[in-house]
Amino acid sequence: MRYLVIDAAMSGTGIRNKYEGGYINPEDLSLSLAIRQRLNAWLSKYENEHYNNFADDNIINELDQEGKEIALMIKSELMVVKIEYFSDARLTTEII
């Protein structure tokens, strides 16, 4: 069983190993191209909001919702994983 955390930390890949630490390349997990593209687009949008100091709560809510949706997609594709979502803007964790 793998334990993964989906987050949008700066310079991260969006997926990290919860207990061993370090980021995981999405290609190493054999994720579909559609998920990898959506993950990269989401990371880019989250990075933009980081530079805006996470000033707009509505945008943060939308980005966190999208991150949770991506986490669910990854969970359904990998199946034998436990996944958490970490909101970099709010510093909160949610089990998916």
PyRosetta script that sets phi, psi and omega in degrees:
from pyrosetta import init, pose_from_sequence

init()
pose = pose_from_sequence("MRYLVIDAAMSGTGIRNKYEGGYINPEDLSLSLAIRQRLNAWLSKYENEHYNNFADDNIINELDQEGKEIALMIKSELMVVKIEYFSDARLTTEII")
pose.set_psi(1, 130.7)
pose.set_omega(1, 175.6)
pose.set_phi(2, -100.4)
pose.set_psi(2, 143.6)
pose.set_omega(2, 177.2)
pose.set_phi(3, -116.1)
pose.set_psi(3, 112.9)
pose.set_omega(3, -175.3)
pose.set_phi(4, -117.6)
pose.set_psi(4, 152.6)
pose.set_omega(4, 174.2)
pose.set_phi(5, -123.5)
pose.set_psi(5, 129.6)
pose.set_omega(5, 175.4)
pose.set_phi(6, -97.1)
pose.set_psi(6, 122.9)
pose.set_omega(6, 178.4)
pose.set_phi(7, -149.5)
pose.set_psi(7, 170.0)
pose.set_omega(7, -178.1)
pose.set_phi(8, -118.7)
pose.set_psi(8, 37.5)
pose.set_omega(8, -180.0)
pose.set_phi(9, -62.5)
pose.set_psi(9, 144.8)
pose.set_omega(9, 179.6)
pose.set_phi(10, -57.3)
pose.set_psi(10, 137.6)
pose.set_omega(10, 178.4)
pose.set_phi(11, 67.5)
pose.set_psi(11, 11.5)
pose.set_omega(11, 177.5)
pose.set_phi(12, -95.8)
pose.set_psi(12, 174.0)
pose.set_omega(12, 178.4)
pose.set_phi(13, -95.6)
pose.set_psi(13, -7.4)
pose.set_omega(13, -177.6)
pose.set_phi(14, 96.7)
pose.set_psi(14, -13.7)
pose.set_omega(14, -179.3)
pose.set_phi(15, -134.5)
pose.set_psi(15, 124.2)
pose.set_omega(15, 177.1)
pose.set_phi(16, -130.9)
pose.set_psi(16, 157.5)
pose.set_omega(16, 178.2)
pose.set_phi(17, -81.6)
pose.set_psi(17, 121.7)
pose.set_omega(17, -174.0)
pose.set_phi(18, -62.5)
pose.set_psi(18, -44.4)
pose.set_omega(18, -172.9)
pose.set_phi(19, -99.6)
pose.set_psi(19, -33.2)
pose.set_omega(19, 179.7)
pose.set_phi(20, -86.3)
pose.set_psi(20, -15.9)
pose.set_omega(20, -178.5)
pose.set_phi(21, 76.9)
pose.set_psi(21, 171.5)
pose.set_omega(21, 178.8)
pose.set_phi(22, 83.1)
pose.set_psi(22, 152.7)
pose.set_omega(22, 179.6)
pose.set_phi(23, -88.7)
pose.set_psi(23, 150.2)
pose.set_omega(23, -179.1)
pose.set_phi(24, -110.9)
pose.set_psi(24, 133.5)
pose.set_omega(24, 174.9)
pose.set_phi(25, -70.9)
pose.set_psi(25, 124.9)
pose.set_omega(25, -179.3)
pose.set_phi(26, -55.7)
pose.set_psi(26, -30.3)
pose.set_omega(26, 177.9)
pose.set_phi(27, -66.4)
pose.set_psi(27, -31.5)
pose.set_omega(27, 178.7)
pose.set_phi(28, -67.3)
pose.set_psi(28, -20.4)
pose.set_omega(28, 177.5)
pose.set_phi(29, -90.3)
pose.set_psi(29, -1.0)
pose.set_omega(29, -177.8)
pose.set_phi(30, 59.0)
pose.set_psi(30, 38.1)
pose.set_omega(30, 176.5)
pose.set_phi(31, -72.7)
pose.set_psi(31, 151.3)
pose.set_omega(31, -179.8)
pose.set_phi(32, -63.5)
pose.set_psi(32, 156.7)
pose.set_omega(32, 178.3)
pose.set_phi(33, -59.2)
pose.set_psi(33, -39.8)
pose.set_omega(33, -179.2)
pose.set_phi(34, -60.7)
pose.set_psi(34, -43.2)
pose.set_omega(34, 179.5)
pose.set_phi(35, -68.5)
pose.set_psi(35, -42.4)
pose.set_omega(35, -179.8)
pose.set_phi(36, -62.6)
pose.set_psi(36, -40.1)
pose.set_omega(36, 178.8)
pose.set_phi(37, -66.8)
pose.set_psi(37, -42.9)
pose.set_omega(37, 179.5)
pose.set_phi(38, -65.6)
pose.set_psi(38, -40.6)
pose.set_omega(38, 177.9)
pose.set_phi(39, -60.3)
pose.set_psi(39, -46.3)
pose.set_omega(39, 180.0)
pose.set_phi(40, -64.3)
pose.set_psi(40, -40.3)
pose.set_omega(40, 178.5)
pose.set_phi(41, -64.8)
pose.set_psi(41, -41.9)
pose.set_omega(41, 178.7)
pose.set_phi(42, -63.8)
pose.set_psi(42, -43.7)
pose.set_omega(42, 177.9)
pose.set_phi(43, -58.6)
pose.set_psi(43, -40.8)
pose.set_omega(43, 179.7)
pose.set_phi(44, -64.5)
pose.set_psi(44, -44.3)
pose.set_omega(44, 179.0)
pose.set_phi(45, -64.7)
pose.set_psi(45, -40.0)
pose.set_omega(45, 179.5)
pose.set_phi(46, -65.6)
pose.set_psi(46, -39.5)
pose.set_omega(46, 178.2)
pose.set_phi(47, -61.3)
pose.set_psi(47, -41.6)
pose.set_omega(47, 177.4)
pose.set_phi(48, -59.2)
pose.set_psi(48, -41.4)
pose.set_omega(48, 179.6)
pose.set_phi(49, -70.1)
pose.set_psi(49, -30.4)
pose.set_omega(49, 174.9)
pose.set_phi(50, -59.3)
pose.set_psi(50, -45.0)
pose.set_omega(50, -179.9)
pose.set_phi(51, -69.3)
pose.set_psi(51, -17.9)
pose.set_omega(51, 173.8)
pose.set_phi(52, -91.9)
pose.set_psi(52, 11.1)
pose.set_omega(52, 179.3)
pose.set_phi(53, 61.6)
pose.set_psi(53, 29.5)
pose.set_omega(53, 178.8)
pose.set_phi(54, 49.3)
pose.set_psi(54, 45.0)
pose.set_omega(54, -173.4)
pose.set_phi(55, -76.5)
pose.set_psi(55, -26.9)
pose.set_omega(55, -174.4)
pose.set_phi(56, -105.3)
pose.set_psi(56, 106.9)
pose.set_omega(56, -178.5)
pose.set_phi(57, -59.2)
pose.set_psi(57, -36.0)
pose.set_omega(57, -179.5)
pose.set_phi(58, -64.1)
pose.set_psi(58, -41.7)
pose.set_omega(58, 178.8)
pose.set_phi(59, -66.8)
pose.set_psi(59, -41.4)
pose.set_omega(59, 178.7)
pose.set_phi(60, -62.0)
pose.set_psi(60, -43.6)
pose.set_omega(60, 177.4)
pose.set_phi(61, -58.8)
pose.set_psi(61, -43.7)
pose.set_omega(61, 179.3)
pose.set_phi(62, -64.6)
pose.set_psi(62, -43.4)
pose.set_omega(62, 179.8)
pose.set_phi(63, -65.6)
pose.set_psi(63, -41.5)
pose.set_omega(63, 177.9)
pose.set_phi(64, -66.5)
pose.set_psi(64, -37.7)
pose.set_omega(64, 176.5)
pose.set_phi(65, -63.2)
pose.set_psi(65, -43.4)
pose.set_omega(65, 178.3)
pose.set_phi(66, -64.0)
pose.set_psi(66, -39.8)
pose.set_omega(66, 177.7)
pose.set_phi(67, -60.8)
pose.set_psi(67, -40.4)
pose.set_omega(67, 177.7)
pose.set_phi(68, -66.5)
pose.set_psi(68, -38.1)
pose.set_omega(68, 176.8)
pose.set_phi(69, -64.0)
pose.set_psi(69, -41.3)
pose.set_omega(69, 177.5)
pose.set_phi(70, -64.1)
pose.set_psi(70, -41.4)
pose.set_omega(70, 178.1)
pose.set_phi(71, -59.4)
pose.set_psi(71, -42.5)
pose.set_omega(71, 177.4)
pose.set_phi(72, -63.7)
pose.set_psi(72, -39.4)
pose.set_omega(72, 178.2)
pose.set_phi(73, -63.6)
pose.set_psi(73, -43.0)
pose.set_omega(73, 178.9)
pose.set_phi(74, -64.7)
pose.set_psi(74, -43.1)
pose.set_omega(74, 179.4)
pose.set_phi(75, -61.1)
pose.set_psi(75, -41.8)
pose.set_omega(75, -179.1)
pose.set_phi(76, -71.6)
pose.set_psi(76, -28.9)
pose.set_omega(76, -180.0)
pose.set_phi(77, -79.2)
pose.set_psi(77, -36.8)
pose.set_omega(77, -178.3)
pose.set_phi(78, -89.5)
pose.set_psi(78, -29.8)
pose.set_omega(78, 175.6)
pose.set_phi(79, 64.8)
pose.set_psi(79, -52.5)
pose.set_omega(79, -176.2)
pose.set_phi(80, -94.9)
pose.set_psi(80, 60.4)
pose.set_omega(80, 178.6)
pose.set_phi(81, -143.1)
pose.set_psi(81, 156.8)
pose.set_omega(81, 168.2)
pose.set_phi(82, -112.7)
pose.set_psi(82, 134.0)
pose.set_omega(82, -173.9)
pose.set_phi(83, -128.6)
pose.set_psi(83, 138.3)
pose.set_omega(83, 171.2)
pose.set_phi(84, -118.0)
pose.set_psi(84, 153.3)
pose.set_omega(84, 173.0)
pose.set_phi(85, -111.8)
pose.set_psi(85, 131.1)
pose.set_omega(85, 176.7)
pose.set_phi(86, -115.6)
pose.set_psi(86, 122.1)
pose.set_omega(86, 177.5)
pose.set_phi(87, -86.4)
pose.set_psi(87, 111.8)
pose.set_omega(87, 179.1)
pose.set_phi(88, -67.4)
pose.set_psi(88, -29.4)
pose.set_omega(88, -179.6)
pose.set_phi(89, -75.6)
pose.set_psi(89, -41.3)
pose.set_omega(89, -174.9)
pose.set_phi(90, -99.7)
pose.set_psi(90, -10.9)
pose.set_omega(90, -178.6)
pose.set_phi(91, 58.0)
pose.set_psi(91, 43.1)
pose.set_omega(91, 178.4)
pose.set_phi(92, -122.5)
pose.set_psi(92, 155.4)
pose.set_omega(92, -179.9)
pose.set_phi(93, -120.7)
pose.set_psi(93, 142.2)
pose.set_omega(93, 177.8)
pose.set_phi(94, -138.4)
pose.set_psi(94, 132.0)
pose.set_omega(94, 176.8)
pose.set_phi(95, -77.2)
pose.set_psi(95, 132.8)
pose.set_omega(95, -178.6)
pose.set_phi(96, -101.4)
pose.dump_pdb("model.pdb")
